[in-house]
């Protein structure tokens, strides 16, 4: 197991991509902290209990990653429980659909704050620990929409492009401490939430435009994730790996 006895935190891990990542880390030997917002309490407990059933330790910390106080409280609780953090996966985020001319301040702020500010706050909260340890892996979940933009997703594309740039800068700042910072940029992934929000014709179009003829599944991301959070990726930093099934070649 590549992550035996490592301590990991995955934000936004009650559902979807975050849930799949949390499960994969546990199966590779990590003890996993589950984070999500209070509305996802039951789902967060479900995945935490699943991780415990396979013999790993797990805890749930409900926090809004865009809130400085809540993030700092989460970091304090994690370090009090485990004494360290080896892997941080900044996954929390969501899209909202609106043309720029119709977009409200609140619609812009909601996406930017969760995706981009949350990535910054969580990274900052655990950086001192990783620096003191002389090791750590930070993995940020970006999106192919940082590169291949779609109308009505301005705030989401801006946030995810910001994550790509943030990843590079932070990687340079902490490389001397043996801390790796990378990102993956998924294409359209057919999570329960994404499928419920997306019209059928949009999904059909995504399938037709993809070289593999299908949309992605959360498990399609796990190979890249495990590479970047394990020692297998110890000489990779500041990179963003596109995991789109070739969609961005179109």
C-alpha positions, 0 to 999 in steps of 0.5 A: 500500500503506497500510503500506509499510515499516512494522514490525509484530509480531503475537503468536500469529501462527502460526495462525488469526486472527493468521496471517491478520492477519500475512499481510494486513499484509505484503500492505499493505507491512509487514515482519512479526515472527511470534511464537508459542510454541515448540510452533508453531515450524514453523507460525511459520516457514511464515508467515514464509517466505510473507511473505518470498516476497512481498518483505517482511522477516520474523523469528520470535521464539518467546516466551510473551507471559505471561512478562515476561523472554521478552517483554522479550527479544523486544522487544530482538531486534525493536528490534535488528533493525529499530530501531523498531516501528510496529504491535503486534497483541496477538492471542495468547490462547485459551479454556478451557471450564469452569463456575466452580465446577469451574474450577481456579486453573491453568485461570483463570490460563492464560487470564487470563495469556495474553490479558490479562497478555500484552496488558499485557506486550507493550504495555509492552515497546514503549511507550517506543519508540513514544513516542520515535518520536512514532507507533505503532498498538497493536491488541488482539484482544478478543472479543464475549464481553466483551459477550455472555457464554456460560456456561463461558467466565468466564475468557475473558470476563473477560480479553477484557472486561479488554482492552477496558478496558485499551485505553481507559486506555492510549489516554488515556495515550499519545494525546499521543504520537500513539500510537493504541490500539484493539481489535476484538471478533470473534464466532465465527471459524471458524479451524482451531482453533476448528472442531476444538474446537467441537461441530457443534451449537454451530457450527450454532447460531452460524450460525442465530443470525447475521443473515448465516446463517454463522460468521465467517472470519479474512478478515472481520476484516481490513478493521477491522484495516487501518483501525485500524493504518493512517493511515486510522484516525489519528483513532480511539483507545480504541475497540473495533469489534465484528466479529460479523456482527451476532450481538450484535444478537440 
